[in-house]
Amino acid sequence: MIRTLALKGATALIAGMFCFGAAAPSTVLAQDKAATEMKAKPKKMAKRAVPSKSVEALQAALNKNGAQLAVDGRMGKRTRTALRAWQKANGLKATGVADKATMAKLGL
């Protein structure tokens, strides 16, 4: 099957494109535009916790109370888990957040 397609004053022959299930030209142009827009967006980088002296103090205090954390100043998953466990063991609401009550009970 051969079809004639007029595009902006030019004529193009399209042979067998539609009988094999290929996309219509307007669909192809839309897909090309979407692909170009996706390439133009900058990739987001993963955020990494910034070391903090207050988190280092928290980690050191948790280590004195039985935790085994690396004192790196980053509030990561292991620090939050250890903090929740300590809060639960000391009658505080286990949130994993170092609030005023937690810090006071830790002596910080």
Backbone torsions as a table, in degrees:
resi	resn	phi	psi	omega
1	MET	NA	131.0	178.3
2	ILE	-121.3	131.6	178.5
3	ARG	-123.1	152.4	176.9
4	THR	-108.4	132.3	-177.8
5	LEU	-128.4	127.8	179.6
6	ALA	-96.8	121.6	178.4
7	LEU	-124.5	109.8	176.0
8	LYS	48.3	51.3	175.1
9	GLY	86.5	-11.3	179.3
10	ALA	-104.9	153.7	178.9
11	THR	-112.1	132.7	-179.9
12	ALA	-124.1	142.1	175.6
13	LEU	-97.9	130.4	179.2
14	ILE	-117.9	113.4	-175.8
15	ALA	-101.3	117.6	172.3
16	GLY	68.1	8.1	-174.5
17	MET	-65.8	-39.5	-175.1
18	PHE	-84.0	-25.1	-178.2
19	CYS	-78.3	-14.8	178.1
20	PHE	-102.5	9.1	175.8
21	GLY	83.1	17.1	177.8
22	ALA	-69.9	155.9	-177.9
23	ALA	-70.5	151.5	175.9
24	ALA	-66.9	152.2	-178.4
25	PRO	-55.2	-37.7	179.9
26	SER	-65.5	-35.2	178.1
27	THR	-68.0	-40.7	179.5
28	VAL	-63.6	-42.2	179.0
29	LEU	-63.9	-39.7	178.8
30	ALA	-65.4	-39.5	179.3
31	GLN	-67.0	-39.9	178.1
32	ASP	-63.0	-40.9	179.7
33	LYS	-64.6	-43.0	179.2
34	ALA	-64.1	-40.8	179.5
35	ALA	-64.7	-39.2	178.8
36	THR	-65.3	-41.4	179.4
37	GLU	-65.3	-37.4	179.8
38	MET	-66.1	-37.6	-180.0
39	LYS	-68.6	-29.4	-175.9
40	ALA	-74.4	-22.8	-178.1
41	LYS	-76.1	133.1	177.1
42	PRO	-71.6	145.5	178.8
43	LYS	-75.7	141.1	178.0
44	LYS	-82.5	137.5	178.0
45	MET	-93.5	147.7	178.5
46	ALA	-66.1	137.2	178.6
47	LYS	-80.8	138.7	179.0
48	ARG	-120.5	139.7	-178.5
49	ALA	-60.4	135.6	179.2
50	VAL	-88.8	130.9	179.0
51	PRO	-59.0	143.6	-177.3
52	SER	-139.2	141.9	178.1
53	LYS	-65.5	-35.8	-180.0
54	SER	-68.1	-35.4	176.9
55	VAL	-70.9	-36.2	175.4
56	GLU	-59.9	-43.7	179.1
57	ALA	-63.8	-41.4	177.8
58	LEU	-62.2	-46.0	179.7
59	GLN	-62.6	-41.8	178.4
60	ALA	-62.9	-42.4	178.9
61	ALA	-65.6	-39.8	177.4
62	LEU	-66.0	-37.8	176.9
63	ASN	-63.4	-37.4	177.7
64	LYS	-65.5	-23.1	-179.3
65	ASN	-102.2	20.9	171.9
66	GLY	108.2	-10.7	178.3
67	ALA	-74.6	160.2	177.7
68	GLN	-126.0	75.3	-177.0
69	LEU	-107.9	149.8	169.4
70	ALA	-76.0	129.5	179.8
71	VAL	-87.0	84.9	-176.9
72	ASP	-114.2	-3.9	178.1
73	GLY	79.6	8.8	179.8
74	ARG	-107.3	128.4	-179.6
75	MET	-84.5	80.8	-177.9
76	GLY	-100.0	-169.7	-176.5
77	LYS	-61.9	-43.4	-178.5
78	ARG	-66.3	-37.9	178.8
79	THR	-66.6	-44.5	178.7
80	ARG	-62.8	-40.9	179.2
81	THR	-63.9	-45.0	178.6
82	ALA	-64.3	-38.4	179.3
83	LEU	-65.7	-42.9	177.6
84	ARG	-60.5	-44.9	-179.5
85	ALA	-61.7	-43.5	179.8
86	TRP	-65.4	-43.0	179.1
87	GLN	-60.3	-44.8	-179.1
88	LYS	-63.6	-42.9	-178.6
89	ALA	-68.5	-21.1	-177.0
90	ASN	-109.0	20.4	173.7
91	GLY	73.5	18.7	177.3
92	LEU	-102.7	161.8	175.9
93	LYS	-68.4	122.9	-175.1
94	ALA	-79.7	88.1	-177.8
95	THR	-104.4	-23.2	-174.6
96	GLY	80.3	9.2	178.1
97	VAL	-112.3	131.7	-179.2
98	ALA	-82.2	81.4	179.7
99	ASP	-82.4	-177.2	-176.9
100	LYS	-61.4	-42.6	-179.4
101	ALA	-63.5	-41.9	179.3
102	THR	-64.6	-47.4	-178.4
103	MET	-63.6	-38.8	179.2
104	ALA	-65.3	-43.2	-178.8
105	LYS	-68.4	-30.1	176.7
106	LEU	-78.5	-12.8	-178.8
107	GLY	83.3	25.9	-179.8
108	LEU	-108.1	NA	NA
